[in-house]
Amino acid sequence: MAPMRVSNLERREWRTKCRDELSRHIQSRLGIVVEPAQVRLLPSPDNPYAWRFLPEKKHLFSKNISDHSINAYKELCDGVGKTFEAILAKQGNSVDSLGMLDGAVASSVGKTEISFSALIDRLQGENALLSHAMEEMRTQLSAELERRRHAERELEHLKEVNQRLQEESEENLAIAMRLKGVFDAQSQGLKSAVQELQALQEGLFMGT
């Protein structure tokens, strides 16, 4: 049972530390004093503050502080002002299930370090650049694929033309061979006729 008591004590210490860190952050960022025991990860509509966080920290703002584990408390302490921040809650804004406010605006602070809002803006800018680069790559890839398809169609056409010319060449060769055979036969016949004519002439000459 001793380890359990130590674990509960450690959890209470981290929970207290977490509440203190969040309370100081709210006062530093917004100038609003909230007692550590009154800090909420899921602020109610009448609270003057809300939370804005990176998507990967969504789980930290899905339940109350008292329901979290030690690891979550450590993550909250490490990420305050870095991966999430307190923002002002505007009157009339509706709170969603994550304690975020639609249209809520982060307060301006005179700090030299990069604020969470600046980080969001930078990430959004980088995302826009990446999206633009990806769109250009898709356009180039589409153009390259189209050129490749065109080259393949041209190659296929050339193959068909070459096949047709080869067939025509074979047909012409066959015709030429037949004509040569006819020519050779006619030449042989003419040669035989000439020889017979010469023999006839010789016979007539000797008979005279």
VOVEX-82336 format. One record per residue (C-alpha): residue in one letter; x, y, z; residue number from 1. Coordinates in nm, 3 decimals. Example, Ala and Ser with C-alpha at 12.3 -4.5 7.8 and 13.67 -1.06 7.14 Angstrom:
<pts>
<pt rest="a" east="1.230" north="-0.450" up="0.780" nr="1"/>
<pt rest="s" east="1.367" north="-0.106" up="0.714" nr="2"/>
</pts>
This chain:
<pts>
<pt rest="m" east="0.000" north="0.000" up="0.000" nr="1"/>
<pt rest="a" east="0.299" north="0.235" up="0.057" nr="2"/>
<pt rest="p" east="0.379" north="0.273" up="-0.315" nr="3"/>
<pt rest="m" east="0.017" north="0.375" up="-0.378" nr="4"/>
<pt rest="r" east="0.035" north="0.650" up="-0.111" nr="5"/>
<pt rest="v" east="0.362" north="0.778" up="-0.260" nr="6"/>
<pt rest="s" east="0.203" north="0.777" up="-0.608" nr="7"/>
<pt rest="n" east="-0.100" north="0.969" up="-0.488" nr="8"/>
<pt rest="l" east="0.123" north="1.220" up="-0.311" nr="9"/>
<pt rest="e" east="0.335" north="1.268" up="-0.622" nr="10"/>
<pt rest="r" east="0.023" north="1.311" up="-0.831" nr="11"/>
<pt rest="r" east="-0.112" north="1.577" up="-0.594" nr="12"/>
<pt rest="e" east="0.222" north="1.760" up="-0.605" nr="13"/>
<pt rest="w" east="0.225" north="1.764" up="-0.982" nr="14"/>
<pt rest="r" east="-0.139" north="1.869" up="-0.994" nr="15"/>
<pt rest="t" east="-0.063" north="2.159" up="-0.761" nr="16"/>
<pt rest="k" east="0.243" north="2.256" up="-0.964" nr="17"/>
<pt rest="c" east="0.038" north="2.240" up="-1.284" nr="18"/>
<pt rest="r" east="-0.235" north="2.466" up="-1.141" nr="19"/>
<pt rest="d" east="0.028" north="2.714" up="-1.023" nr="20"/>
<pt rest="e" east="0.195" north="2.722" up="-1.366" nr="21"/>
<pt rest="l" east="-0.136" north="2.774" up="-1.545" nr="22"/>
<pt rest="s" east="-0.243" north="3.044" up="-1.299" nr="23"/>
<pt rest="r" east="0.083" north="3.236" up="-1.348" nr="24"/>
<pt rest="h" east="0.054" north="3.197" up="-1.724" nr="25"/>
<pt rest="i" east="-0.299" north="3.340" up="-1.730" nr="26"/>
<pt rest="q" east="-0.193" north="3.638" up="-1.521" nr="27"/>
<pt rest="s" east="0.122" north="3.696" up="-1.727" nr="28"/>
<pt rest="r" east="-0.052" north="3.665" up="-2.063" nr="29"/>
<pt rest="l" east="-0.385" north="3.826" up="-1.993" nr="30"/>
<pt rest="g" east="-0.343" north="4.021" up="-1.672" nr="31"/>
<pt rest="i" east="-0.625" north="3.816" up="-1.518" nr="32"/>
<pt rest="v" east="-0.578" north="3.681" up="-1.167" nr="33"/>
<pt rest="v" east="-0.713" north="3.329" up="-1.131" nr="34"/>
<pt rest="e" east="-0.645" north="3.135" up="-0.816" nr="35"/>
<pt rest="p" east="-0.464" north="2.805" up="-0.890" nr="36"/>
<pt rest="a" east="-0.752" north="2.604" up="-0.747" nr="37"/>
<pt rest="q" east="-0.991" north="2.785" up="-0.983" nr="38"/>
<pt rest="v" east="-0.794" north="2.724" up="-1.304" nr="39"/>
<pt rest="r" east="-0.994" north="2.519" up="-1.555" nr="40"/>
<pt rest="l" east="-0.886" north="2.336" up="-1.871" nr="41"/>
<pt rest="l" east="-1.252" north="2.341" up="-1.973" nr="42"/>
<pt rest="p" east="-1.353" north="2.700" up="-1.890" nr="43"/>
<pt rest="s" east="-1.721" north="2.776" up="-1.853" nr="44"/>
<pt rest="p" east="-1.887" north="3.048" up="-2.067" nr="45"/>
<pt rest="d" east="-1.855" north="3.303" up="-1.786" nr="46"/>
<pt rest="n" east="-1.478" north="3.255" up="-1.749" nr="47"/>
<pt rest="p" east="-1.278" north="3.547" up="-1.893" nr="48"/>
<pt rest="y" east="-1.019" north="3.320" up="-2.049" nr="49"/>
<pt rest="a" east="-1.002" north="3.021" up="-2.282" nr="50"/>
<pt rest="w" east="-0.727" north="2.802" up="-2.428" nr="51"/>
<pt rest="r" east="-0.577" north="2.775" up="-2.772" nr="52"/>
<pt rest="f" east="-0.357" north="2.475" up="-2.845" nr="53"/>
<pt rest="l" east="-0.179" north="2.283" up="-3.115" nr="54"/>
<pt rest="p" east="-0.374" north="1.986" up="-3.256" nr="55"/>
<pt rest="e" east="-0.141" north="1.732" up="-3.096" nr="56"/>
<pt rest="k" east="-0.223" north="1.876" up="-2.752" nr="57"/>
<pt rest="k" east="-0.596" north="1.835" up="-2.795" nr="58"/>
<pt rest="h" east="-0.609" north="1.550" up="-2.543" nr="59"/>
<pt rest="l" east="-0.488" north="1.777" up="-2.262" nr="60"/>
<pt rest="f" east="-0.800" north="1.992" up="-2.295" nr="61"/>
<pt rest="s" east="-1.051" north="1.711" up="-2.322" nr="62"/>
<pt rest="k" east="-1.108" north="1.677" up="-1.947" nr="63"/>
<pt rest="n" east="-1.064" north="1.853" up="-1.615" nr="64"/>
<pt rest="i" east="-0.728" north="1.896" up="-1.442" nr="65"/>
<pt rest="s" east="-0.826" north="1.668" up="-1.156" nr="66"/>
<pt rest="d" east="-0.897" north="1.384" up="-1.400" nr="67"/>
<pt rest="h" east="-0.550" north="1.390" up="-1.558" nr="68"/>
<pt rest="s" east="-0.249" north="1.172" up="-1.486" nr="69"/>
<pt rest="i" east="0.098" north="1.275" up="-1.372" nr="70"/>
<pt rest="n" east="0.225" north="1.255" up="-1.730" nr="71"/>
<pt rest="a" east="-0.045" north="1.499" up="-1.841" nr="72"/>
<pt rest="y" east="0.049" north="1.740" up="-1.561" nr="73"/>
<pt rest="k" east="0.413" north="1.725" up="-1.671" nr="74"/>
<pt rest="e" east="0.309" north="1.782" up="-2.031" nr="75"/>
<pt rest="l" east="0.101" north="2.083" up="-1.930" nr="76"/>
<pt rest="c" east="0.387" north="2.231" up="-1.728" nr="77"/>
<pt rest="d" east="0.634" north="2.182" up="-2.014" nr="78"/>
<pt rest="g" east="0.401" north="2.311" up="-2.286" nr="79"/>
<pt rest="v" east="0.251" north="2.621" up="-2.126" nr="80"/>
<pt rest="g" east="0.312" north="2.918" up="-2.355" nr="81"/>
<pt rest="k" east="0.478" north="2.688" up="-2.609" nr="82"/>
<pt rest="t" east="0.224" north="2.438" up="-2.734" nr="83"/>
<pt rest="f" east="-0.079" north="2.609" up="-2.586" nr="84"/>
<pt rest="e" east="-0.170" north="2.950" up="-2.445" nr="85"/>
<pt rest="a" east="-0.441" north="3.137" up="-2.261" nr="86"/>
<pt rest="i" east="-0.656" north="3.370" up="-2.472" nr="87"/>
<pt rest="l" east="-0.923" north="3.623" up="-2.391" nr="88"/>
<pt rest="a" east="-1.280" north="3.502" up="-2.405" nr="89"/>
<pt rest="k" east="-1.503" north="3.745" up="-2.595" nr="90"/>
<pt rest="q" east="-1.854" north="3.812" up="-2.477" nr="91"/>
<pt rest="g" east="-2.110" north="3.623" up="-2.683" nr="92"/>
<pt rest="n" east="-1.869" north="3.363" up="-2.810" nr="93"/>
<pt rest="s" east="-1.977" north="3.003" up="-2.770" nr="94"/>
<pt rest="v" east="-1.756" north="2.746" up="-2.602" nr="95"/>
<pt rest="d" east="-1.703" north="2.417" up="-2.781" nr="96"/>
<pt rest="s" east="-1.633" north="2.077" up="-2.623" nr="97"/>
<pt rest="l" east="-1.259" north="2.150" up="-2.604" nr="98"/>
<pt rest="g" east="-1.296" north="2.476" up="-2.411" nr="99"/>
<pt rest="m" east="-1.196" north="2.675" up="-2.721" nr="100"/>
<pt rest="l" east="-1.382" north="2.991" up="-2.816" nr="101"/>
<pt rest="d" east="-1.500" north="3.059" up="-3.169" nr="102"/>
<pt rest="g" east="-1.348" north="3.389" up="-3.274" nr="103"/>
<pt rest="a" east="-1.138" north="3.424" up="-2.961" nr="104"/>
<pt rest="v" east="-0.836" north="3.648" up="-3.005" nr="105"/>
<pt rest="a" east="-0.502" north="3.606" up="-2.832" nr="106"/>
<pt rest="s" east="-0.388" north="3.900" up="-2.625" nr="107"/>
<pt rest="s" east="-0.082" north="4.092" up="-2.730" nr="108"/>
<pt rest="v" east="0.220" north="4.057" up="-2.506" nr="109"/>
<pt rest="g" east="0.546" north="4.246" up="-2.490" nr="110"/>
<pt rest="k" east="0.774" north="3.945" up="-2.476" nr="111"/>
<pt rest="t" east="1.081" north="3.884" up="-2.686" nr="112"/>
<pt rest="e" east="1.028" north="3.510" up="-2.718" nr="113"/>
<pt rest="i" east="0.804" north="3.372" up="-2.992" nr="114"/>
<pt rest="s" east="0.446" north="3.364" up="-2.869" nr="115"/>
<pt rest="f" east="0.210" north="3.079" up="-2.926" nr="116"/>
<pt rest="s" east="0.007" north="3.293" up="-3.168" nr="117"/>
<pt rest="a" east="0.323" north="3.374" up="-3.362" nr="118"/>
<pt rest="l" east="0.402" north="3.004" up="-3.370" nr="119"/>
<pt rest="i" east="0.056" north="2.932" up="-3.510" nr="120"/>
<pt rest="d" east="0.100" north="3.205" up="-3.773" nr="121"/>
<pt rest="r" east="0.442" north="3.071" up="-3.866" nr="122"/>
<pt rest="l" east="0.316" north="2.715" up="-3.894" nr="123"/>
<pt rest="q" east="0.022" north="2.831" up="-4.103" nr="124"/>
<pt rest="g" east="0.261" north="3.023" up="-4.330" nr="125"/>
<pt rest="e" east="0.488" north="2.722" up="-4.364" nr="126"/>
<pt rest="n" east="0.187" north="2.504" up="-4.434" nr="127"/>
<pt rest="a" east="0.074" north="2.745" up="-4.706" nr="128"/>
<pt rest="l" east="0.421" north="2.736" up="-4.863" nr="129"/>
<pt rest="l" east="0.427" north="2.356" up="-4.848" nr="130"/>
<pt rest="s" east="0.080" north="2.339" up="-5.000" nr="131"/>
<pt rest="h" east="0.191" north="2.573" up="-5.280" nr="132"/>
<pt rest="a" east="0.506" north="2.368" up="-5.339" nr="133"/>
<pt rest="m" east="0.303" north="2.045" up="-5.344" nr="134"/>
<pt rest="e" east="0.059" north="2.199" up="-5.593" nr="135"/>
<pt rest="e" east="0.349" north="2.301" up="-5.817" nr="136"/>
<pt rest="m" east="0.494" north="1.951" up="-5.791" nr="137"/>
<pt rest="r" east="0.155" north="1.800" up="-5.879" nr="138"/>
<pt rest="t" east="0.131" north="2.036" up="-6.179" nr="139"/>
<pt rest="q" east="0.483" north="1.945" up="-6.294" nr="140"/>
<pt rest="l" east="0.417" north="1.577" up="-6.241" nr="141"/>
<pt rest="s" east="0.091" north="1.599" up="-6.436" nr="142"/>
<pt rest="a" east="0.271" north="1.777" up="-6.722" nr="143"/>
<pt rest="e" east="0.552" north="1.519" up="-6.716" nr="144"/>
<pt rest="l" east="0.301" north="1.233" up="-6.723" nr="145"/>
<pt rest="e" east="0.122" north="1.397" up="-7.013" nr="146"/>
<pt rest="r" east="0.453" north="1.436" up="-7.203" nr="147"/>
<pt rest="r" east="0.532" north="1.072" up="-7.130" nr="148"/>
<pt rest="r" east="0.190" north="0.960" up="-7.251" nr="149"/>
<pt rest="h" east="0.236" north="1.172" up="-7.565" nr="150"/>
<pt rest="a" east="0.581" north="1.019" up="-7.625" nr="151"/>
<pt rest="e" east="0.437" north="0.669" up="-7.576" nr="152"/>
<pt rest="r" east="0.160" north="0.744" up="-7.826" nr="153"/>
<pt rest="e" east="0.418" north="0.875" up="-8.075" nr="154"/>
<pt rest="l" east="0.634" north="0.567" up="-8.022" nr="155"/>
<pt rest="e" east="0.335" north="0.341" up="-8.074" nr="156"/>
<pt rest="h" east="0.249" north="0.532" up="-8.392" nr="157"/>
<pt rest="l" east="0.606" north="0.498" up="-8.520" nr="158"/>
<pt rest="k" east="0.596" north="0.127" up="-8.446" nr="159"/>
<pt rest="e" east="0.276" north="0.095" up="-8.646" nr="160"/>
<pt rest="v" east="0.426" north="0.296" up="-8.936" nr="161"/>
<pt rest="n" east="0.744" north="0.086" up="-8.925" nr="162"/>
<pt rest="q" east="0.538" north="-0.234" up="-8.922" nr="163"/>
<pt rest="r" east="0.335" north="-0.114" up="-9.219" nr="164"/>
<pt rest="l" east="0.649" north="-0.012" up="-9.412" nr="165"/>
<pt rest="q" east="0.807" north="-0.349" up="-9.335" nr="166"/>
<pt rest="e" east="0.499" north="-0.530" up="-9.461" nr="167"/>
<pt rest="e" east="0.494" north="-0.314" up="-9.773" nr="168"/>
<pt rest="s" east="0.866" north="-0.378" up="-9.825" nr="169"/>
<pt rest="e" east="0.810" north="-0.753" up="-9.798" nr="170"/>
<pt rest="e" east="0.520" north="-0.731" up="-10.042" nr="171"/>
<pt rest="n" east="0.730" north="-0.526" up="-10.287" nr="172"/>
<pt rest="l" east="1.015" north="-0.775" up="-10.254" nr="173"/>
<pt rest="a" east="0.777" north="-1.059" up="-10.330" nr="174"/>
<pt rest="i" east="0.646" north="-0.873" up="-10.637" nr="175"/>
<pt rest="a" east="1.003" north="-0.800" up="-10.749" nr="176"/>
<pt rest="m" east="1.092" north="-1.168" up="-10.715" nr="177"/>
<pt rest="r" east="0.789" north="-1.268" up="-10.921" nr="178"/>
<pt rest="l" east="0.872" north="-1.010" up="-11.187" nr="179"/>
<pt rest="k" east="1.232" north="-1.130" up="-11.193" nr="180"/>
<pt rest="g" east="1.109" north="-1.485" up="-11.244" nr="181"/>
<pt rest="v" east="0.889" north="-1.372" up="-11.532" nr="182"/>
<pt rest="f" east="1.175" north="-1.167" up="-11.678" nr="183"/>
<pt rest="d" east="1.418" north="-1.460" up="-11.648" nr="184"/>
<pt rest="a" east="1.168" north="-1.692" up="-11.815" nr="185"/>
<pt rest="q" east="1.106" north="-1.446" up="-12.097" nr="186"/>
<pt rest="s" east="1.482" north="-1.388" up="-12.139" nr="187"/>
<pt rest="q" east="1.540" north="-1.763" up="-12.160" nr="188"/>
<pt rest="g" east="1.260" north="-1.800" up="-12.414" nr="189"/>
<pt rest="l" east="1.396" north="-1.515" up="-12.623" nr="190"/>
<pt rest="k" east="1.743" north="-1.663" up="-12.607" nr="191"/>
<pt rest="s" east="1.611" north="-2.000" up="-12.728" nr="192"/>
<pt rest="a" east="1.419" north="-1.830" up="-13.008" nr="193"/>
<pt rest="v" east="1.731" north="-1.645" up="-13.123" nr="194"/>
<pt rest="q" east="1.930" north="-1.966" up="-13.123" nr="195"/>
<pt rest="e" east="1.664" north="-2.141" up="-13.328" nr="196"/>
<pt rest="l" east="1.653" north="-1.851" up="-13.571" nr="197"/>
<pt rest="q" east="2.030" north="-1.857" up="-13.610" nr="198"/>
<pt rest="a" east="2.025" north="-2.232" up="-13.675" nr="199"/>
<pt rest="l" east="1.752" north="-2.186" up="-13.934" nr="200"/>
<pt rest="q" east="1.950" north="-1.915" up="-14.107" nr="201"/>
<pt rest="e" east="2.260" north="-2.136" up="-14.114" nr="202"/>
<pt rest="g" east="2.058" north="-2.422" up="-14.263" nr="203"/>
<pt rest="l" east="1.917" north="-2.203" up="-14.537" nr="204"/>
<pt rest="f" east="2.262" north="-2.071" up="-14.620" nr="205"/>
<pt rest="m" east="2.410" north="-2.419" up="-14.650" nr="206"/>
<pt rest="g" east="2.118" north="-2.532" up="-14.869" nr="207"/>
<pt rest="t" east="2.186" north="-2.267" up="-15.123" nr="208"/>
</pts>
